[in-house]
Amino acid sequence: VVTLSLLMYPVLRSLALQLHAAVTGSYVSGTHSIAFINCLNEQIAKDIARAIMDKKLAAHVNILPKSSALYFWKGELEEATEILLLVKTRTSKISELSNYVRSIHPFEIPEIISLPIDQGNPLYLKWIEESVPRD
């Protein structure tokens, strides 16, 4: 019984937080995330952003202007210019988003990382919730 209780704790905690949020209208930290995706140029960034939106994997994508990047690739120090996408979505969609972007991205190993949203404008967070379909 103790082992089962310990194994069920994360599920029960998640359900309790979701119930509390539904009753009180409060935001559950980490329900949504921002994903960062790097792109070689603006056209690729626009194409990937459009594809993400067409698949309804995000509520909003920012395309940030060129930035300089330094990184190691195959043992060599590289310098490049990149465009960064900021993708706002449900945390539950991050895996699907990552898999999809890897399938269409021209980089061998594209940068796709995410951070959970801890807090924010409740109306904006509700809009993300309404804009991205559940799993």
N, CA, C and O atoms as CSV, one atom per row, in Angstrom:
chain,resi,resn,atom,element,x,y,z
A,1,VAL,N,N,0.833,-1.189,0.000
A,1,VAL,CA,C,0.000,0.000,0.000
A,1,VAL,C,C,0.881,1.257,0.000
A,1,VAL,O,O,0.588,2.225,-0.703
A,2,VAL,N,N,1.965,1.236,0.795
A,2,VAL,CA,C,2.865,2.387,0.853
A,2,VAL,C,C,3.530,2.597,-0.507
A,2,VAL,O,O,3.616,3.728,-0.987
A,3,THR,N,N,3.996,1.523,-1.124
A,3,THR,CA,C,4.640,1.630,-2.431
A,3,THR,C,C,3.668,2.175,-3.473
A,3,THR,O,O,4.021,3.056,-4.258
A,4,LEU,N,N,2.458,1.656,-3.477
A,4,LEU,CA,C,1.443,2.130,-4.406
A,4,LEU,C,C,1.132,3.604,-4.172
A,4,LEU,O,O,0.955,4.362,-5.125
A,5,SER,N,N,1.067,4.006,-2.922
A,5,SER,CA,C,0.810,5.406,-2.582
A,5,SER,C,C,1.928,6.305,-3.103
A,5,SER,O,O,1.665,7.373,-3.657
A,6,LEU,N,N,3.163,5.875,-2.924
A,6,LEU,CA,C,4.296,6.661,-3.404
A,6,LEU,C,C,4.310,6.757,-4.927
A,6,LEU,O,O,4.627,7.808,-5.482
A,7,LEU,N,N,3.967,5.662,-5.599
A,7,LEU,CA,C,3.940,5.672,-7.054
A,7,LEU,C,C,2.809,6.542,-7.593
A,7,LEU,O,O,2.941,7.141,-8.660
A,8,MET,N,N,1.707,6.614,-6.867
A,8,MET,CA,C,0.547,7.381,-7.310
A,8,MET,C,C,0.630,8.859,-6.937
A,8,MET,O,O,-0.151,9.663,-7.445
A,9,TYR,N,N,1.562,9.235,-6.058
A,9,TYR,CA,C,1.631,10.614,-5.577
A,9,TYR,C,C,1.707,11.654,-6.697
A,9,TYR,O,O,0.950,12.625,-6.662
A,10,PRO,N,N,2.597,11.490,-7.699
A,10,PRO,CA,C,2.657,12.517,-8.757
A,10,PRO,C,C,1.339,12.672,-9.514
A,10,PRO,O,O,0.931,13.788,-9.838
A,11,VAL,N,N,0.679,11.557,-9.793
A,11,VAL,CA,C,-0.592,11.606,-10.517
A,11,VAL,C,C,-1.659,12.278,-9.665
A,11,VAL,O,O,-2.392,13.143,-10.143
A,12,LEU,N,N,-1.742,11.878,-8.409
A,12,LEU,CA,C,-2.740,12.452,-7.510
A,12,LEU,C,C,-2.486,13.938,-7.277
A,12,LEU,O,O,-3.429,14.728,-7.218
A,13,ARG,N,N,-1.219,14.320,-7.145
A,13,ARG,CA,C,-0.884,15.730,-6.950
A,13,ARG,C,C,-1.291,16.545,-8.163
A,13,ARG,O,O,-1.864,17.626,-8.026
A,14,SER,N,N,-0.999,16.033,-9.350
A,14,SER,CA,C,-1.364,16.720,-10.582
A,14,SER,C,C,-2.872,16.889,-10.693
A,14,SER,O,O,-3.359,17.963,-11.048
A,15,LEU,N,N,-3.602,15.837,-10.391
A,15,LEU,CA,C,-5.069,15.919,-10.431
A,15,LEU,C,C,-5.602,16.913,-9.409
A,15,LEU,O,O,-6.535,17.662,-9.698
A,16,ALA,N,N,-5.018,16.924,-8.226
A,16,ALA,CA,C,-5.448,17.868,-7.190
A,16,ALA,C,C,-5.181,19.304,-7.617
A,16,ALA,O,O,-6.021,20.177,-7.398
A,17,LEU,N,N,-4.017,19.564,-8.227
A,17,LEU,CA,C,-3.704,20.912,-8.706
A,17,LEU,C,C,-4.653,21.341,-9.814
A,17,LEU,O,O,-5.097,22.489,-9.847
A,18,GLN,N,N,-4.962,20.428,-10.717
A,18,GLN,CA,C,-5.884,20.755,-11.804
A,18,GLN,C,C,-7.284,21.024,-11.268
A,18,GLN,O,O,-7.962,21.938,-11.740
A,19,LEU,N,N,-7.717,20.255,-10.306
A,19,LEU,CA,C,-9.027,20.471,-9.688
A,19,LEU,C,C,-9.057,21.814,-8.966
A,19,LEU,O,O,-10.018,22.573,-9.089
A,20,HIS,N,N,-8.002,22.100,-8.215
A,20,HIS,CA,C,-7.911,23.384,-7.508
A,20,HIS,C,C,-7.954,24.543,-8.506
A,20,HIS,O,O,-8.643,25.537,-8.276
A,21,ALA,N,N,-7.219,24.416,-9.609
A,21,ALA,CA,C,-7.207,25.473,-10.626
A,21,ALA,C,C,-8.591,25.647,-11.242
A,21,ALA,O,O,-9.033,26.770,-11.483
A,22,ALA,N,N,-9.268,24.536,-11.495
A,22,ALA,CA,C,-10.603,24.618,-12.093
A,22,ALA,C,C,-11.600,25.289,-11.157
A,22,ALA,O,O,-12.446,26.066,-11.599
A,23,VAL,N,N,-11.502,24.991,-9.872
A,23,VAL,CA,C,-12.437,25.551,-8.896
A,23,VAL,C,C,-12.129,27.013,-8.605
A,23,VAL,O,O,-13.041,27.834,-8.512
A,24,THR,N,N,-10.853,27.342,-8.462
A,24,THR,CA,C,-10.477,28.705,-8.057
A,24,THR,C,C,-10.162,29.617,-9.231
A,24,THR,O,O,-10.120,30.837,-9.075
A,25,GLY,N,N,-9.939,29.033,-10.412
A,25,GLY,CA,C,-9.556,29.838,-11.570
A,25,GLY,C,C,-8.086,30.233,-11.554
A,25,GLY,O,O,-7.669,31.081,-12.343
A,26,SER,N,N,-7.295,29.636,-10.671
A,26,SER,CA,C,-5.871,29.971,-10.579
A,26,SER,C,C,-5.066,29.170,-11.602
A,26,SER,O,O,-5.523,28.150,-12.118
A,27,TYR,N,N,-3.863,29.656,-11.879
A,27,TYR,CA,C,-2.977,29.012,-12.848
A,27,TYR,C,C,-2.111,27.976,-12.151
A,27,TYR,O,O,-1.591,28.225,-11.064
A,28,VAL,N,N,-1.956,26.819,-12.774
A,28,VAL,CA,C,-1.071,25.782,-12.265
A,28,VAL,C,C,0.291,25.977,-12.932
A,28,VAL,O,O,0.432,25.805,-14.143
A,29,SER,N,N,1.282,26.334,-12.130
A,29,SER,CA,C,2.630,26.578,-12.633
A,29,SER,C,C,3.111,25.402,-13.474
A,29,SER,O,O,2.976,24.245,-13.074
A,30,GLY,N,N,3.674,25.708,-14.644
A,30,GLY,CA,C,4.225,24.672,-15.506
A,30,GLY,C,C,3.241,24.074,-16.491
A,30,GLY,O,O,3.614,23.193,-17.267
A,31,THR,N,N,1.992,24.526,-16.484
A,31,THR,CA,C,0.997,24.008,-17.418
A,31,THR,C,C,1.374,24.356,-18.854
A,31,THR,O,O,1.087,23.601,-19.782
A,32,HIS,N,N,2.018,25.505,-19.025
A,32,HIS,CA,C,2.447,25.968,-20.344
A,32,HIS,C,C,3.955,26.145,-20.345
A,32,HIS,O,O,4.580,26.266,-19.291
A,33,SER,N,N,4.532,26.157,-21.539
A,33,SER,CA,C,5.977,26.294,-21.679
A,33,SER,C,C,6.321,27.216,-22.842
A,33,SER,O,O,5.503,27.474,-23.725
A,34,ILE,N,N,7.553,27.701,-22.812
A,34,ILE,CA,C,8.128,28.426,-23.939
A,34,ILE,C,C,9.243,27.546,-24.491
A,34,ILE,O,O,10.155,27.149,-23.766
A,35,ALA,N,N,9.158,27.250,-25.774
A,35,ALA,CA,C,10.208,26.479,-26.437
A,35,ALA,C,C,11.071,27.431,-27.256
A,35,ALA,O,O,10.561,28.365,-27.874
A,36,PHE,N,N,12.359,27.194,-27.257
A,36,PHE,CA,C,13.332,27.972,-28.022
A,36,PHE,C,C,13.831,27.084,-29.154
A,36,PHE,O,O,14.291,25.966,-28.923
A,37,ILE,N,N,13.736,27.593,-30.377
A,37,ILE,CA,C,14.173,26.829,-31.547
A,37,ILE,C,C,15.045,27.741,-32.403
A,37,ILE,O,O,14.619,28.829,-32.789
A,38,ASN,N,N,16.268,27.297,-32.699
A,38,ASN,CA,C,17.141,28.123,-33.530
A,38,ASN,C,C,16.985,27.744,-35.001
A,38,ASN,O,O,16.703,26.594,-35.338
A,39,CYS,N,N,17.176,28.740,-35.866
A,39,CYS,CA,C,17.033,28.544,-37.309
A,39,CYS,C,C,18.180,29.247,-38.038
A,39,CYS,O,O,18.742,30.224,-37.543
A,40,LEU,N,N,18.510,28.737,-39.208
A,40,LEU,CA,C,19.625,29.256,-39.983
A,40,LEU,C,C,19.359,30.659,-40.532
A,40,LEU,O,O,20.250,31.509,-40.545
A,41,ASN,N,N,18.124,30.893,-40.985
A,41,ASN,CA,C,17.803,32.203,-41.565
A,41,ASN,C,C,16.323,32.515,-41.377
A,41,ASN,O,O,15.556,31.690,-40.879
A,42,GLU,N,N,15.941,33.710,-41.781
A,42,GLU,CA,C,14.571,34.165,-41.545
A,42,GLU,C,C,13.543,33.341,-42.317
A,42,GLU,O,O,12.460,33.077,-41.796
A,43,GLN,N,N,13.851,32.933,-43.527
A,43,GLN,CA,C,12.890,32.155,-44.311
A,43,GLN,C,C,12.623,30.799,-43.667
A,43,GLN,O,O,11.474,30.367,-43.574
A,44,ILE,N,N,13.678,30.132,-43.224
A,44,ILE,CA,C,13.498,28.845,-42.536
A,44,ILE,C,C,12.706,29.059,-41.259
A,44,ILE,O,O,11.823,28.262,-40.941
A,45,ALA,N,N,13.004,30.118,-40.523
A,45,ALA,CA,C,12.278,30.418,-39.286
A,45,ALA,C,C,10.793,30.618,-39.569
A,45,ALA,O,O,9.950,30.073,-38.857
A,46,LYS,N,N,10.469,31.388,-40.595
A,46,LYS,CA,C,9.061,31.625,-40.957
A,46,LYS,C,C,8.377,30.330,-41.381
A,46,LYS,O,O,7.229,30.081,-41.013
A,47,ASP,N,N,9.081,29.508,-42.155
A,47,ASP,CA,C,8.501,28.241,-42.606
A,47,ASP,C,C,8.214,27.312,-41.431
A,47,ASP,O,O,7.151,26.695,-41.370
A,48,ILE,N,N,9.154,27.213,-40.504
A,48,ILE,CA,C,8.962,26.352,-39.333
A,48,ILE,C,C,7.860,26.913,-38.440
A,48,ILE,O,O,7.014,26.165,-37.950
A,49,ALA,N,N,7.867,28.226,-38.229
A,49,ALA,CA,C,6.814,28.848,-37.407
A,49,ALA,C,C,5.440,28.589,-38.006
A,49,ALA,O,O,4.507,28.226,-37.290
A,50,ARG,N,N,5.311,28.773,-39.302
A,50,ARG,CA,C,4.025,28.533,-39.984
A,50,ARG,C,C,3.600,27.071,-39.843
A,50,ARG,O,O,2.433,26.782,-39.582
A,51,ALA,N,N,4.549,26.155,-40.018
A,51,ALA,CA,C,4.239,24.726,-39.900
A,51,ALA,C,C,3.772,24.377,-38.484
A,51,ALA,O,O,2.838,23.593,-38.313
A,52,ILE,N,N,4.418,24.954,-37.478
A,52,ILE,CA,C,4.012,24.738,-36.078
A,52,ILE,C,C,2.592,25.236,-35.861
A,52,ILE,O,O,1.778,24.556,-35.236
A,53,MET,N,N,2.295,26.418,-36.375
A,53,MET,CA,C,0.959,26.993,-36.202
A,53,MET,C,C,-0.087,26.194,-36.977
A,53,MET,O,O,-1.190,25.974,-36.478
A,54,ASP,N,N,0.249,25.759,-38.190
A,54,ASP,CA,C,-0.692,24.968,-38.987
A,54,ASP,C,C,-1.066,23.662,-38.291
A,54,ASP,O,O,-2.196,23.189,-38.410
A,55,LYS,N,N,-0.103,23.079,-37.559
A,55,LYS,CA,C,-0.349,21.831,-36.816
A,55,LYS,C,C,-1.014,22.091,-35.457
A,55,LYS,O,O,-1.314,21.150,-34.722
A,56,LYS,N,N,-1.244,23.373,-35.127
A,56,LYS,CA,C,-1.838,23.770,-33.844
A,56,LYS,C,C,-1.018,23.262,-32.655
A,56,LYS,O,O,-1.561,22.831,-31.637
A,57,LEU,N,N,0.320,23.328,-32.821
A,57,LEU,CA,C,1.216,22.922,-31.744
A,57,LEU,C,C,1.597,24.086,-30.851
A,57,LEU,O,O,2.320,23.907,-29.871
A,58,ALA,N,N,1.118,25.278,-31.178
A,58,ALA,CA,C,1.434,26.466,-30.380
A,58,ALA,C,C,0.317,27.486,-30.520
A,58,ALA,O,O,-0.465,27.463,-31.471
A,59,ALA,N,N,0.267,28.377,-29.547
A,59,ALA,CA,C,-0.672,29.492,-29.608
A,59,ALA,C,C,-0.021,30.705,-30.250
A,59,ALA,O,O,-0.699,31.540,-30.849
A,60,HIS,N,N,1.320,30.800,-30.120
A,60,HIS,CA,C,2.016,32.011,-30.551
A,60,HIS,C,C,3.479,31.686,-30.791
A,60,HIS,O,O,4.093,30.945,-30.024
A,61,VAL,N,N,4.037,32.247,-31.865
A,61,VAL,CA,C,5.462,32.083,-32.148
A,61,VAL,C,C,6.053,33.449,-32.459
A,61,VAL,O,O,5.581,34.146,-33.358
A,62,ASN,N,N,7.080,33.828,-31.719
A,62,ASN,CA,C,7.848,35.033,-32.038
A,62,ASN,C,C,9.042,34.622,-32.880
A,62,ASN,O,O,9.657,33.583,-32.639
A,63,ILE,N,N,9.364,35.438,-33.864
A,63,ILE,CA,C,10.565,35.242,-34.674
A,63,ILE,C,C,11.496,36.401,-34.339
A,63,ILE,O,O,11.264,37.537,-34.752
A,64,LEU,N,N,12.547,36.102,-33.588
A,64,LEU,CA,C,13.469,37.137,-33.148
A,64,LEU,C,C,14.553,37.364,-34.194
A,64,LEU,O,O,14.948,36.432,-34.894
A,65,PRO,N,N,15.030,38.590,-34.302
A,65,PRO,CA,C,16.005,38.920,-35.344
A,65,PRO,C,C,17.345,38.214,-35.140
A,65,PRO,O,O,17.590,37.560,-34.126
A,66,LYS,N,N,18.185,38.373,-36.135
A,66,LYS,CA,C,19.492,37.720,-36.150
A,66,LYS,C,C,20.281,37.951,-34.865
A,66,LYS,O,O,20.269,39.032,-34.276
A,67,SER,N,N,20.960,36.892,-34.465
A,67,SER,CA,C,21.896,36.997,-33.350
A,67,SER,C,C,23.136,36.189,-33.721
A,67,SER,O,O,23.070,35.256,-34.521
A,68,SER,N,N,24.248,36.558,-33.136
A,68,SER,CA,C,25.486,35.822,-33.360
A,68,SER,C,C,25.550,34.648,-32.398
A,68,SER,O,O,25.125,34.744,-31.247
A,69,ALA,N,N,26.081,33.551,-32.882
A,69,ALA,CA,C,26.194,32.352,-32.056
A,69,ALA,C,C,27.592,31.759,-32.191
A,69,ALA,O,O,28.168,31.731,-33.278
A,70,LEU,N,N,28.114,31.298,-31.093
A,70,LEU,CA,C,29.368,30.546,-31.055
A,70,LEU,C,C,29.053,29.185,-30.456
A,70,LEU,O,O,28.351,29.096,-29.449
A,71,TYR,N,N,29.564,28.132,-31.064
A,71,TYR,CA,C,29.293,26.792,-30.547
A,71,TYR,C,C,30.343,25.823,-31.086
A,71,TYR,O,O,31.002,26.084,-32.093
A,72,PHE,N,N,30.475,24.706,-30.389
A,72,PHE,CA,C,31.364,23.652,-30.860
A,72,PHE,C,C,30.552,22.675,-31.700
A,72,PHE,O,O,29.477,22.232,-31.296
A,73,TRP,N,N,31.083,22.346,-32.876
A,73,TRP,CA,C,30.442,21.355,-33.734
A,73,TRP,C,C,31.526,20.459,-34.300
A,73,TRP,O,O,32.421,20.910,-35.014
A,74,LYS,N,N,31.427,19.183,-33.967
A,74,LYS,CA,C,32.392,18.185,-34.420
A,74,LYS,C,C,33.818,18.588,-34.077
A,74,LYS,O,O,34.738,18.444,-34.882
A,75,GLY,N,N,33.979,19.106,-32.842
A,75,GLY,CA,C,35.285,19.453,-32.312
A,75,GLY,C,C,35.832,20.798,-32.730
A,75,GLY,O,O,36.917,21.179,-32.292
A,76,GLU,N,N,35.124,21.522,-33.553
A,76,GLU,CA,C,35.584,22.816,-34.046
A,76,GLU,C,C,34.698,23.936,-33.513
A,76,GLU,O,O,33.483,23.778,-33.391
A,77,LEU,N,N,35.316,25.061,-33.201
A,77,LEU,CA,C,34.554,26.234,-32.783
A,77,LEU,C,C,33.947,26.878,-34.022
A,77,LEU,O,O,34.661,27.230,-34.962
A,78,GLU,N,N,32.642,27.027,-34.018
A,78,GLU,CA,C,31.914,27.604,-35.144
A,78,GLU,C,C,31.313,28.948,-34.733
A,78,GLU,O,O,31.009,29.180,-33.563
A,79,GLU,N,N,31.154,29.812,-35.709
A,79,GLU,CA,C,30.477,31.092,-35.496
A,79,GLU,C,C,29.422,31.218,-36.586
A,79,GLU,O,O,29.699,30.973,-37.760
A,80,ALA,N,N,28.207,31.604,-36.193
A,80,ALA,CA,C,27.117,31.685,-37.158
A,80,ALA,C,C,26.137,32.776,-36.751
A,80,ALA,O,O,26.191,33.319,-35.647
A,81,THR,N,N,25.251,33.073,-37.673
A,81,THR,CA,C,24.129,33.956,-37.405
A,81,THR,C,C,22.883,33.077,-37.363
A,81,THR,O,O,22.701,32.214,-38.222
A,82,GLU,N,N,22.037,33.291,-36.379
A,82,GLU,CA,C,20.834,32.476,-36.223
A,82,GLU,C,C,19.618,33.360,-35.962
A,82,GLU,O,O,19.737,34.501,-35.515
A,83,ILE,N,N,18.462,32.804,-36.251
A,83,ILE,CA,C,17.172,33.399,-35.929
A,83,ILE,C,C,16.571,32.511,-34.845
A,83,ILE,O,O,16.659,31.286,-34.930
A,84,LEU,N,N,15.962,33.115,-33.829
A,84,LEU,CA,C,15.403,32.347,-32.726
A,84,LEU,C,C,13.887,32.422,-32.729
A,84,LEU,O,O,13.303,33.499,-32.840
A,85,LEU,N,N,13.259,31.259,-32.604
A,85,LEU,CA,C,11.815,31.191,-32.433
A,85,LEU,C,C,11.503,31.014,-30.955
A,85,LEU,O,O,12.135,30.205,-30.276
A,86,LEU,N,N,10.529,31.770,-30.453
A,86,LEU,CA,C,9.985,31.585,-29.107
A,86,LEU,C,C,8.570,31.049,-29.292
A,86,LEU,O,O,7.699,31.744,-29.815
A,87,VAL,N,N,8.351,29.835,-28.868
A,87,VAL,CA,C,7.087,29.147,-29.115
A,87,VAL,C,C,6.339,28.976,-27.797
A,87,VAL,O,O,6.842,28.340,-26.871
A,88,LYS,N,N,5.130,29.548,-27.714
A,88,LYS,CA,C,4.311,29.414,-26.514
A,88,LYS,C,C,3.274,28.327,-26.730
A,88,LYS,O,O,2.493,28.379,-27.679
A,89,THR,N,N,3.273,27.330,-25.830
A,89,THR,CA,C,2.399,26.180,-26.008
A,89,THR,C,C,2.095,25.517,-24.670
A,89,THR,O,O,2.574,25.951,-23.623
A,90,ARG,N,N,1.304,24.477,-24.723
A,90,ARG,CA,C,1.064,23.640,-23.542
A,90,ARG,C,C,2.326,22.804,-23.280
A,90,ARG,O,O,2.983,22.354,-24.219
A,91,THR,N,N,2.646,22.608,-22.039
A,91,THR,CA,C,3.783,21.757,-21.697
A,91,THR,C,C,3.569,20.340,-22.228
A,91,THR,O,O,4.522,19.678,-22.637
A,92,SER,N,N,2.341,19.885,-22.222
A,92,SER,CA,C,2.042,18.531,-22.707
A,92,SER,C,C,2.304,18.372,-24.203
A,92,SER,O,O,2.344,17.244,-24.696
A,93,LYS,N,N,2.482,19.467,-24.935
A,93,LYS,CA,C,2.740,19.412,-26.374
A,93,LYS,C,C,4.225,19.490,-26.728
A,93,LYS,O,O,4.578,19.384,-27.902
A,94,ILE,N,N,5.095,19.672,-25.744
A,94,ILE,CA,C,6.520,19.871,-26.017
A,94,ILE,C,C,7.132,18.674,-26.735
A,94,ILE,O,O,7.902,18.865,-27.677
A,95,SER,N,N,6.827,17.483,-26.335
A,95,SER,CA,C,7.397,16.297,-26.982
A,95,SER,C,C,6.945,16.215,-28.439
A,95,SER,O,O,7.764,15.978,-29.327
A,96,GLU,N,N,5.660,16.406,-28.689
A,96,GLU,CA,C,5.136,16.375,-30.058
A,96,GLU,C,C,5.745,17.504,-30.896
A,96,GLU,O,O,6.110,17.300,-32.054
A,97,LEU,N,N,5.851,18.690,-30.301
A,97,LEU,CA,C,6.465,19.836,-30.978
A,97,LEU,C,C,7.910,19.516,-31.352
A,97,LEU,O,O,8.326,19.745,-32.488
A,98,SER,N,N,8.665,18.990,-30.405
A,98,SER,CA,C,10.072,18.663,-30.634
A,98,SER,C,C,10.225,17.625,-31.749
A,98,SER,O,O,11.062,17.787,-32.637
A,99,ASN,N,N,9.430,16.576,-31.706
A,99,ASN,CA,C,9.496,15.538,-32.740
A,99,ASN,C,C,9.163,16.110,-34.113
A,99,ASN,O,O,9.830,15.800,-35.099
A,100,TYR,N,N,8.137,16.939,-34.172
A,100,TYR,CA,C,7.738,17.521,-35.452
A,100,TYR,C,C,8.817,18.447,-36.002
A,100,TYR,O,O,9.170,18.364,-37.178
A,101,VAL,N,N,9.337,19.321,-35.160
A,101,VAL,CA,C,10.365,20.258,-35.621
A,101,VAL,C,C,11.599,19.497,-36.100
A,101,VAL,O,O,12.174,19.848,-37.130
A,102,ARG,N,N,12.015,18.461,-35.370
A,102,ARG,CA,C,13.173,17.672,-35.811
A,102,ARG,C,C,12.932,17.049,-37.185
A,102,ARG,O,O,13.870,16.872,-37.962
A,103,SER,N,N,11.678,16.719,-37.485
A,103,SER,CA,C,11.379,16.085,-38.772
A,103,SER,C,C,11.419,17.066,-39.945
A,103,SER,O,O,11.577,16.642,-41.089
A,104,ILE,N,N,11.278,18.369,-39.683
A,104,ILE,CA,C,11.252,19.353,-40.775
A,104,ILE,C,C,12.442,20.314,-40.759
A,104,ILE,O,O,12.643,21.065,-41.714
A,105,HIS,N,N,13.219,20.297,-39.696
A,105,HIS,CA,C,14.323,21.257,-39.542
A,105,HIS,C,C,15.532,20.821,-40.360
A,105,HIS,O,O,15.867,19.636,-40.374
A,106,PRO,N,N,16.197,21.755,-41.044
A,106,PRO,CA,C,17.359,21.372,-41.856
A,106,PRO,C,C,18.619,21.038,-41.056
A,106,PRO,O,O,19.513,20.379,-41.586
A,107,PHE,N,N,18.717,21.476,-39.791
A,107,PHE,CA,C,19.900,21.161,-38.994
A,107,PHE,C,C,19.911,19.685,-38.620
A,107,PHE,O,O,18.865,19.081,-38.387
A,108,GLU,N,N,21.111,19.117,-38.567
A,108,GLU,CA,C,21.259,17.724,-38.134
A,108,GLU,C,C,20.771,17.562,-36.693
A,108,GLU,O,O,20.088,16.594,-36.360
A,109,ILE,N,N,21.137,18.533,-35.843
A,109,ILE,CA,C,20.694,18.524,-34.444
A,109,ILE,C,C,20.176,19.923,-34.113
A,109,ILE,O,O,20.931,20.753,-33.607
A,110,PRO,N,N,18.907,20.196,-34.390
A,110,PRO,CA,C,18.388,21.536,-34.094
A,110,PRO,C,C,18.268,21.773,-32.593
A,110,PRO,O,O,18.016,20.855,-31.814
A,111,GLU,N,N,18.456,23.019,-32.218
A,111,GLU,CA,C,18.257,23.410,-30.817
A,111,GLU,C,C,16.761,23.522,-30.567
A,111,GLU,O,O,16.081,24.365,-31.152
A,112,ILE,N,N,16.265,22.667,-29.698
A,112,ILE,CA,C,14.866,22.719,-29.271
A,112,ILE,C,C,14.885,22.489,-27.769
A,112,ILE,O,O,15.030,21.356,-27.309
A,113,ILE,N,N,14.739,23.555,-27.015
A,113,ILE,CA,C,14.714,23.442,-25.560
A,113,ILE,C,C,13.486,24.184,-25.050
A,113,ILE,O,O,12.970,25.076,-25.724
A,114,SER,N,N,13.025,23.821,-23.879
A,114,SER,CA,C,11.839,24.494,-23.345
A,114,SER,C,C,11.988,24.768,-21.857
A,114,SER,O,O,12.737,24.107,-21.138
A,115,LEU,N,N,11.249,25.761,-21.439
A,115,LEU,CA,C,11.181,26.124,-20.028
A,115,LEU,C,C,9.715,26.250,-19.646
A,115,LEU,O,O,8.928,26.815,-20.405
A,116,PRO,N,N,9.337,25.734,-18.486
A,116,PRO,CA,C,7.943,25.891,-18.059
A,116,PRO,C,C,7.656,27.338,-17.673
A,116,PRO,O,O,8.529,28.047,-17.173
A,117,ILE,N,N,6.434,27.756,-17.910
A,117,ILE,CA,C,5.991,29.088,-17.504
A,117,ILE,C,C,5.492,28.985,-16.069
A,117,ILE,O,O,4.543,28.257,-15.779
A,118,ASP,N,N,6.140,29.720,-15.182
A,118,ASP,CA,C,5.773,29.682,-13.770
A,118,ASP,C,C,4.577,30.579,-13.486
A,118,ASP,O,O,3.640,30.168,-12.801
A,119,GLN,N,N,4.602,31.792,-14.005
A,119,GLN,CA,C,3.526,32.753,-13.774
A,119,GLN,C,C,3.392,33.633,-15.002
A,119,GLN,O,O,4.261,33.637,-15.874
A,120,GLY,N,N,2.303,34.374,-15.065
A,120,GLY,CA,C,2.106,35.293,-16.174
A,120,GLY,C,C,0.723,35.907,-16.110
A,120,GLY,O,O,-0.032,35.672,-15.167
A,121,ASN,N,N,0.403,36.685,-17.111
A,121,ASN,CA,C,-0.909,37.302,-17.210
A,121,ASN,C,C,-1.950,36.185,-17.319
A,121,ASN,O,O,-1.934,35.429,-18.290
A,122,PRO,N,N,-2.852,36.067,-16.345
A,122,PRO,CA,C,-3.840,34.972,-16.370
A,122,PRO,C,C,-4.660,34.923,-17.657
A,122,PRO,O,O,-4.976,33.838,-18.147
A,123,LEU,N,N,-5.006,36.076,-18.204
A,123,LEU,CA,C,-5.802,36.085,-19.428
A,123,LEU,C,C,-4.987,35.552,-20.610
A,123,LEU,O,O,-5.524,34.847,-21.464
A,124,TYR,N,N,-3.697,35.886,-20.662
A,124,TYR,CA,C,-2.835,35.375,-21.729
A,124,TYR,C,C,-2.666,33.858,-21.596
A,124,TYR,O,O,-2.738,33.135,-22.589
A,125,LEU,N,N,-2.443,33.385,-20.382
A,125,LEU,CA,C,-2.260,31.951,-20.158
A,125,LEU,C,C,-3.537,31.186,-20.503
A,125,LEU,O,O,-3.480,30.079,-21.037
A,126,LYS,N,N,-4.679,31.781,-20.195
A,126,LYS,CA,C,-5.968,31.164,-20.560
A,126,LYS,C,C,-6.102,31.118,-22.076
A,126,LYS,O,O,-6.614,30.144,-22.627
A,127,TRP,N,N,-5.639,32.175,-22.756
A,127,TRP,CA,C,-5.687,32.203,-24.215
A,127,TRP,C,C,-4.820,31.089,-24.809
A,127,TRP,O,O,-5.233,30.448,-25.776
A,128,ILE,N,N,-3.635,30.846,-24.255
A,128,ILE,CA,C,-2.804,29.729,-24.726
A,128,ILE,C,C,-3.582,28.435,-24.562
A,128,ILE,O,O,-3.627,27.607,-25.472
A,129,GLU,N,N,-4.189,28.269,-23.404
A,129,GLU,CA,C,-4.978,27.061,-23.108
A,129,GLU,C,C,-6.062,26.847,-24.151
A,129,GLU,O,O,-6.273,25.726,-24.614
A,130,GLU,N,N,-6.744,27.913,-24.518
A,130,GLU,CA,C,-7.849,27.822,-25.471
A,130,GLU,C,C,-7.356,27.644,-26.910
A,130,GLU,O,O,-8.070,27.089,-27.745
A,131,SER,N,N,-6.145,28.111,-27.202
A,131,SER,CA,C,-5.637,28.103,-28.575
A,131,SER,C,C,-4.970,26.790,-28.992
A,131,SER,O,O,-4.929,26.460,-30.177
A,132,VAL,N,N,-4.456,26.055,-28.025
A,132,VAL,CA,C,-3.749,24.808,-28.335
A,132,VAL,C,C,-4.600,23.637,-27.856
A,132,VAL,O,O,-4.843,23.493,-26.658
A,133,PRO,N,N,-5.053,22.802,-28.787
A,133,PRO,CA,C,-5.922,21.684,-28.387
A,133,PRO,C,C,-5.231,20.742,-27.402
A,133,PRO,O,O,-4.014,20.560,-27.440
A,134,ARG,N,N,-6.022,20.159,-26.537
A,134,ARG,CA,C,-5.485,19.154,-25.605
A,134,ARG,C,C,-4.996,17.933,-26.380
A,134,ARG,O,O,-5.318,17.749,-27.554
A,135,ASP,N,N,-4.216,17.112,-25.700
A,135,ASP,CA,C,-3.671,15.894,-26.328
A,135,ASP,C,C,-4.777,14.996,-26.826
A,135,ASP,O,O,-4.506,13.931,-27.380
